[in-house]
């Protein structure tokens, strides 16, 4: 069985998507993947970050997490993205990074990557599904292979029922409303499992 390389890439201002990413990393490693936990570079000015103490605290707490680079994107066989909803689409930090990958895309080096995505918002209909789909729109242009969780596991029903990718609602105190840990881990497991099949097939020519 192929050794799958997985990049778990997140953007988080106060920690929610960082937690989702850590759960995904734990599960992917359990499935035997080689995993890099990476964050999208922060674009917000210090004035904006300092206006929210929780944001500043999170930035300081995760300063040692490496930022994703194009080399990481080429290295990985599969990607798991976790990003908050920003008016129903992916945050600027993720979009700006994606926009730097034209060179890799033009060389076909983003094709056949296995991809899955997760999201969060401050209310149950705050754009989580649309945000995940906006991530996938970019992936379709790459020729990547999108692996959504669907309803392939009971955890999808107990975590809120989003078939496109695990999503969570965050209250005003920053707490997760739904219990999504198992859904995140199942989604990561499914991503790695499919990636193993794709990588093995490409290596053997089957």
URFENRA-V361897 format. One record per residue. RES is the residue in one small letter. SS is DSSP state (alpha for helix, beta for strand, coil for the rest). PSI is psi in whole degrees, 0 to 359 (999 if undefined). Layout:
BEGIN
res: <RES:RES>
ss: <SS:SS>
psi: <PSI:PSI>
END
This chain:
BEGIN
res: <x:x:x:x:x:x:x:x:x:x:x:x:x:x:x:x:x:x:x:x:x:x:x:x:x:x:x:x:x:x:x:x:x:x:x:x:x:x:x:x:x:x:x:x:x:x:x:x:x:x:x:x:x:x:x:x:x:x:x:x:x:x:x:x:x:x:x:x:x:x:x:x:x:x:x:x:x:x:x:x:x:x:x:x:x:x:x:x:x:x:x:x:x:x:x:x:x:x:x:x:x:x:x:x:x:x:x:x:x:x:x:x:x:x:x:x:x:x:x:x:x:x:x:x:x:x:x:x:x:x:x:x:x:x:x:x:x:x:x:x:x:x:x:x:x:x:x:x:x:x:x:x:x:x:x:x:x:x:x:x:x:x:x:x:x:x:x:x:x:x:x:x:x:x:x:x:x:x:x:x:x:x:x:x:x:x:x:x:x:x:x:x:x:x:x:x:x:x:x:x:x:x:x:x:x:x>
ss: <coil:coil:coil:coil:beta:beta:beta:beta:beta:beta:coil:coil:coil:coil:coil:alpha:alpha:alpha:alpha:alpha:alpha:alpha:alpha:alpha:alpha:alpha:alpha:alpha:alpha:alpha:coil:coil:coil:beta:beta:beta:beta:beta:beta:coil:coil:coil:coil:coil:coil:alpha:alpha:alpha:alpha:alpha:coil:coil:alpha:alpha:alpha:alpha:alpha:alpha:alpha:alpha:alpha:coil:coil:coil:coil:coil:beta:coil:coil:alpha:alpha:alpha:alpha:alpha:alpha:coil:coil:beta:beta:beta:beta:beta:beta:beta:beta:beta:coil:coil:beta:beta:coil:alpha:alpha:alpha:alpha:alpha:alpha:alpha:coil:coil:coil:alpha:alpha:alpha:alpha:alpha:coil:coil:coil:coil:coil:coil:coil:beta:beta:beta:beta:beta:beta:beta:beta:coil:coil:coil:coil:coil:coil:alpha:alpha:alpha:alpha:alpha:alpha:alpha:alpha:alpha:alpha:alpha:alpha:alpha:alpha:alpha:coil:coil:beta:beta:coil:coil:coil:coil:coil:coil:coil:coil:alpha:alpha:alpha:alpha:coil:coil:coil:coil:coil:coil:coil:coil:beta:beta:beta:beta:coil:coil:coil:coil:coil:beta:coil:coil:coil:coil:alpha:alpha:alpha:alpha:alpha:alpha:alpha:alpha:alpha:alpha:alpha:alpha:alpha:alpha:alpha:alpha:alpha:alpha:alpha:alpha:alpha:alpha:alpha:alpha:coil:coil>
psi: <138:147:110:135:123:130:118:113:129:160:135:129:323:3:347:306:337:318:316:318:320:320:318:318:314:316:317:319:323:330:3:6:151:121:138:123:120:155:151:141:140:133:342:143:158:326:321:316:317:344:346:105:324:325:312:318:317:319:315:322:335:21:340:355:125:148:143:145:164:327:323:322:323:323:318:146:334:152:140:116:140:114:148:160:135:95:37:5:175:153:156:327:320:316:318:319:315:323:349:359:15:324:314:318:315:332:1:16:0:357:147:11:143:131:142:156:153:164:175:159:172:2:164:337:43:15:11:312:316:324:314:317:329:326:314:329:316:319:324:322:330:339:22:167:108:128:96:153:332:213:48:357:149:334:335:325:327:350:4:345:31:111:347:332:152:136:155:150:137:128:180:342:6:12:145:130:309:154:101:3:311:325:319:313:323:321:317:319:315:319:313:320:314:320:320:317:318:311:317:317:318:324:326:347:12:999>
END
